Amino acid sequence: MKLTERRRGGQALVMVTLALFAMMGIIGLAVDLGWSFYVKKSAQAAVDSAAIAAAQRALDRVGQAGIIACGPNAQCTAAGSPYTCPEGAIPINNNLDSGCIYAQRNGFSTGGRDNSQRVTLDANIPENRLPPTVLGTVSVEYWVTARAVEAIPQLFSSLLGHNLGTSAARATAAIVESVVIGSLILLNREGDWAGIRPGGGPIYGVNLQGQASAGGSFPIRALGGILMASQCHGDCTDGTYAGDLGGGTMVSAPFTYIRGLGDVSLSNNASWIADPQSGWPESDYFLDPMRGKGQPPPPVGLPPQPVLGGVIDGTTTPAVLSPGNYYATALRDGNEYATGDPIKIQGQVTFKADSDGFGDWVFFGGVSIATSGKGATNVTFDPGRYIFAGVRPTKTGTANPLFDASASGDITLQSSGSGSDYAGSMFIFTDPNYRGGPGPTELDTTRLTIPPLVQPIAGQLKQGSSGFHSGNSPQLRINLNGLNENSSLLPEELEPFSSVLIWQDQRNSSVAYDYSGNIACGNETASCPNEDMEADGVVDGSPNFFFRASPRTVLNGTIYQPRGAWTTMVGGGDYSGPLKIITGALDIQAESAVTLLPTQNNLRRKIVALIE
């Protein structure tokens, strides 16, 4: 072999050796970067879940109607002093510990991986300290920032003297308010009672039904969309569907989301624009948006306002009604007693709020608004809470209306004003056993105060149906506004119920609710029959809210009924107004045109969301 060939062979060996060093370095760099990337992705998943879990635990403890403040329910940390997750087993002493557990389940814990990991949580309310980053105009009530760090042994970098690298991740979750979507939210599920068929017999599992008369038609427009929770698709009781429409019924909405297998049946020229979308998975869309809020708390300390003879007459001299407990009375042997009869209101009547601009009125025995034959009736409602606490059942056991406005005369029902600081009104339909508040047990709720004269007959007053009888008569005009979230006059305890105009007691339902406003079975998706309907003062037909639309009816806000109740809407005019309807089922009868416009005040829920 020639000398030059030997030299070339030695050069190749040197070049290969140098190349191997370079290749090993590249492989080491790739391993370093790849492992760092993997650890960072794992750390991100850990801090995402930790931040969400800690914030959700705080929300669960405070509740939808609670005020979030630093304390046992929502731990806060000082600037520069985050909470370090404990090593090893983590006892749940506060909501931040919940976050630590979720980080641990995702592979990150203080002292983990041979003492190379550390997990911390920082938390507070924005009044004290803003989160590290707030995106856009998100309104935050409480925030949690989770951080995870892991020291990583290096391969390639160790050749340069860097034996350890660091991989870290950060996430911020916050309790924020989310607007509830949908103009028509129908909550009933397959096994839920949805009323009585015109020919008799119960209806189960129907969300929306309507049948125009021969040659008639009625469009239903829900500009904010429709949500339907029933999975009926021809296989429920009597072959029902989630939507069952006939005649000239036409439904129009930008979207209709139907849970699971739910479907609609269209017959005799009925139509649906745009096509309903079935197959939606279980989600918040199909749950009661009021769950967890409890019920609006009743007022306390109201003075008794007995109405001798049961008539409030403003036909000769306008009547002004100050806040209080109202009930019809009569005389027996010179002694006044409560009759339990509805109070009749006629003439020029004004409900006048207190000096703070918001009042409370409670009626025992129901209210009937009509004319007296001496002229028109004009009733003006100042901002306030109006509670209708029970009626006497008829001899057949059916319920008289709790609130009845008849179209037999010239009647106007109106709110007293409007504007950004107008607090609005809420009408609550219930009985003397009404309890409100967000508490999980009976002890955490506030009971309605029953005046002494009413106490002997309180057990006879039951929950009845309620609504507006207007038809297409131009003689009845209604213009009422629900609670306004933007008003400084709205009591803080009612803020979680902003936009609600009409509230039906959750006990007045075929589905059982608990004191927190959740389904009593502990499973929001289960059919949980209300076995205590009769004991709770519910009588046949009372879960029904009747609404006879009219061209001169404008309801601005939200009509709320619990799952297991229903609304009957009877036409006779072109109704259009800024209204959201939440109910178990909607039954539309006769010819009418109903347009649900977006409400001026939004209905909101507190949720936990990642904001960074």
PyMOL commands that set and color helices and strands:
alter all, ss='L'
color gray80, all
select helices_A, chain A and resi 3-62+95-105+112-115+157-160+237-239+284-286+442-444+455-460+492-497
alter helices_A, ss='H'
color red, helices_A
select strands_A, chain A and resi 83-84+117-124+140-153+164-179+184-186+193-196+202-204+208-211+218-222+226-228+243-246+249-252+256-259+264-266+271-273+277-280+304-308+311-321+324-332+335-338+343-351+359-364+367-369+377-381+384-389+403-405+411-415+425-430+435-436+446-447+466-468+476-481+500-504+544-548+553-560+566-570+574-583+585-589+593-597+604-610
alter strands_A, ss='S'
color yellow, strands_A
deselect
rebuild
show_as cartoon
